[in-house]
């Protein structure tokens, strides 16, 4: 009996034909350039009557709650604020650098 089960499992596995992995019919869309995205976000914010974004440093207590949605404007991914869904902001820029340990102050 101990020999029969592995043989049955091997026979069943070999009887199932392997299906090839699906290949995408169209290539993945390339992200829009950052400058074009910045311009599109500024236009949408202006149409909604929102002020221009300030690239300065944030102050303590200025944190904003982000809605968990996938929103794109002209192929640009944007963040949507939870309290005012008209308020959209650009996705943060990421760098491919090595993570560093920052000592506590």
C-alpha atoms as one frame of an Amber mdcrd trajectory, in Angstrom:
protein
   0.000   0.000   0.000   2.872   2.362   0.803   4.286   1.844  -2.692   0.954
   2.184  -4.502   0.120   5.749  -3.374   3.329   7.364  -4.692   2.956   5.489
  -7.980  -0.665   6.629  -8.361   0.306  10.234  -7.577   3.137  10.145 -10.141
   0.837   8.652 -12.781  -1.859  11.263 -12.125   0.635  14.129 -12.284   2.105
  12.941 -15.575  -1.378  12.547 -17.101  -2.159  16.269 -16.669  -0.767  18.207
 -19.655   1.332  21.218 -18.771  -0.253  24.458 -19.896   2.111  27.143 -21.144
   2.203  30.411 -19.284   0.000  33.024 -20.946   1.891  35.691 -22.815   0.543
  39.221 -22.827  -0.961  40.199 -26.167   0.013  43.832 -25.708   3.075  45.161
 -23.920   2.611  46.898 -20.608   1.994  50.633 -20.994   4.993  52.789 -20.286
   4.490  55.355 -17.569   4.013  58.940 -18.659   6.974  61.293 -18.119   7.068
  63.015 -14.720   6.834  66.512 -16.248   3.680  65.589 -18.183   2.155  64.079
 -15.048   2.992  67.146 -12.981   1.320  69.377 -15.589  -1.802  67.171 -15.764
  -2.149  67.174 -11.967  -1.743  70.959 -11.813  -4.477  71.406 -14.436  -6.915
  69.090 -12.633  -6.250  70.811  -9.295  -6.801  74.240 -10.886 -10.093  73.098
 -12.452 -11.231  71.821  -9.035 -10.372  75.183  -7.438  -7.549  73.745  -5.315
  -4.321  75.647  -4.580  -1.010  74.781  -6.207   1.098  72.205  -4.375   4.004
  73.358  -2.232   7.177  71.240  -2.470   8.503  72.494   0.884   9.040  70.370
   3.961   5.970  69.294   5.894   5.366  70.439   9.436   4.505  68.083  12.304
   0.790  67.426  12.352   0.380  68.095   8.617  -0.184  64.426   7.768  -2.930
  63.647   5.270  -5.023  60.509   4.992  -4.797  58.900   1.558  -7.768  57.035
   0.045  -7.050  53.466  -1.052  -7.970  53.863  -4.715  -6.182  53.313  -8.010
  -6.673  56.567  -9.894  -4.908  57.566 -13.082  -5.078  60.799 -15.018  -3.579
  60.658 -18.523  -1.697  57.442 -17.565  -0.274  59.162 -14.477  -0.819  57.493
 -11.121  -2.036  59.938  -8.481  -2.814  59.872  -4.770  -6.355  60.803  -3.743
  -6.909  62.381  -0.338  -9.541  60.666   1.795 -11.363  63.714   3.189 -11.628
  65.566  -0.142 -11.540  63.241  -3.150 -11.095  66.221  -5.487  -7.686  66.740
  -3.859  -5.183  64.740  -5.915  -1.435  64.740  -5.531   1.462  63.230  -7.455
   2.841  59.879  -6.483   6.093  60.230  -4.506   9.327  59.757  -6.392  11.217
  56.579  -5.589  14.932  56.050  -5.980  16.660  52.728  -6.506  19.286  53.258
  -3.850  20.322  50.992  -1.058  18.400  51.289   2.193  20.308  52.995   4.963
  19.960  52.736   8.702  19.323  56.142  10.274  20.316  56.476  13.924  17.729
  57.768  16.385  18.192  61.335  17.565
